[in-house]
Amino acid sequence: MTSPMPFDPGFTATNFAGFSLSVDLVGGDKNLGANWNSLQMGDTTLPAVDAQVGGYQLSRFQMIGQLQYGNVTLSRPWTPNQSGWIPEWFALAQQYGGTTVGISINYINPSGTLQQATYNFRNAYPVTWTQPQFSTVTGTETPPVITESITFSHSGYFDTDGLAPGIDTAEAVQPCKLVILPGSSGEATGLASALAALTSWTLPTTASLGTSLNSVTSQAVGMLGPFPSITFWVPPDSMTVTKSAAWTVDPSPTASGSGPASWNGTNPTNLSFNFILDGANSDLNFTENTSTAGETLGNGPAGQSVLPTTERLLSLCEVELMSELAGFGSSPLVVFVWGDFISPVSYVTDIHLKFTRFNAGGQPIRAEGSIQLQQYPVYDALQNPTSGGEMPRKSALVHEADTLAHIAYRSYRSPNRWRDIAMANDIDDPLRVDPGRKLLIPAPDELPQRTETGLIKTSARSSPESRMRNPLSAKNKPGKGK
């Protein structure tokens, strides 16, 4: 970084400048002219929001927010031919983005020696140029001092002499992206099943296997690494997660609170967040280092179109070509990844887009919107672990407050299959099953087809001849009468 002289040799009699300014983006006079004699550094604040709590009268509970930096303002007496570089900074910042701004403060220590402290601002943008105001005066009036000022924003400090270590530390943030699982739509593939086991937010097997959550996350990140993804410009500031369970309550006039409740299973997890897609050159934080900065202004559109990315986003709600050709067309599956935060395997249910900025060629270079994901229910509880073999029968233990609907959901992912468990175990009253009893759980291929009301469909499988062979029939059940 170049450090301009703190004094303007052409105006030494009237122009002591306690501050020298250096703007890396601007070619020629990086000092934006001389004579700067007033500096307001702006406030650095760490906002805190009060949490409303009950009972406490003398205490405050505060939730800390993000560090915020106030704008910096410099002012000076106006001198002809000193302001020409200021509008160039505005034009270059709009095209190339934030730049480095260094301000050297010259002061005299108690021993009378001239000292200097340097403040380097990261990602600075010019905000306001307050130009001079001119007015005529009569011969008897004292001419007013004509001043001008410039205000710029920034995102923090770096390599700064006048600050304590820590506040000028640069940040490194992991990219935020939506990973697209290729060829995963239509049915639960091995890839989707493996990722579902790793990216679920409820991992009941990790503790029993002695596996830490960090290692599981690392496995998921490793599996997702080579797949195509859509990277968002910045991570979302908030995400909404919804989860619900399905219960059916039967009204009962004799119940003191409500009727009996029946568990009907869990609903998929939903995740929604806002996003920003940006292709503007001014948001890429590009720094112009040549002495001819500004010569190519206006020669081409500033920024890249975000249309290709938005089209990829919208295609997540459309039929994937490969799955359509395979005969089970559906949209692809996705996983949202930001560092160690990994969503369940999901599909996109809703996308909203709004184009908010266009370049000179009419192309959208910025888009904002929201996206909603719904968890894809990948599980292999009903799959045959031995290829080519018949599904073995299992048993289930009745726990305290358990119902047959609970056991049916755990066994078949369908609480309506409680009737089949009742038939297989000669249970006449499904609401009265003693805790600790071990129940026989028929294999899925032994279950009869039922209508929506629960009645067995009339088919060859439910004919009198088939009932003679139906393993759920009490007459043919193994061990009957023993």
C-alpha angles and dihedrals in degrees: 000000000000117000113210121214115273091226131059105226091204094061104032094140097059106015117078105160116197090190134052119198128208123189112186096198096059120082123215110014102026088178091071087228128308137269098076104158106158128058131181109187097195126229126289108211137181104203121213126194120210115241110221107233133169129239099020114109103167103033135076124211111203133190113212119229133193127302112263129199123208123224121269120231129195124185137183142169109277116254124180117260094014101101102058096102095053097075089046089059090054092050095046093046091054090053104034104022134221122006142189117272121190124191121190116202115205116205140159119241123219091272091058097252119140110244134182134211121189128211116194116196121205124219096359123184127188109243110174135009110197102202123207121275117221127201133169120250133199124236093262097051125089108242111245121237109258111219139177132192140193127208125198135180126221142180100229144300136288135186089005121167097199100054135073116254115271103042091075096049114127119234127233112200125187116243117261113223147157110233117211116213107219118226092000102119130102100032141018106279126191090258093053092046093050093048092045089058091052104037100044113118090223110061106174093168099055095076094046092048093047091241119145122226090239092059091048089051091050090053091051093048090049092052092047096047102091097042124101116263144179112235119207122218094239131003115261117266091222141010130202119219121189128186129173139178127218117234130165119210117199112210113242124185091203097051116104094214110009141321124279116297122224121203111231100178138267127296122229122271116257124208124188133174142158121251141190126214114194133178099164113131089222090065095053091076091232115174120212109218102173125100091233096064113156099027093111097048112137095011095110144004113290109231140013125273118257092202095103091054094045090050090054089051093050091048088064086076093050135077113281110238097225093049091047091054089049091056101248101084120186139131119284125265121246141193123208112221131185112159108297092350107100122170125216117269101282146168127228115253102171139017128182120190133186123180108217105172136034133189127229091273093059094252119137109244098176132042131176127190150123135261133199125206129193124202115254109227100233114169137140101205092120098042120108108250091202112060113234095006130111119261108261121231116254136199131225130202118227110233129201111290089008121147131195088250089059092051092045091054093048091049104037106010086242120097090195090073091077089104091062092052089048092051093047092053101037092244111166098179111041091188092061111059115145116237113249095034116133113225129201112241112204120221114261093247089059094058117107122233112259136194123237089268091055098254118138110255116244105246141121088281093058098039119118089257093053092045087061086061098034108118089209091062113105091225093057099034112123114252095020112162096015 
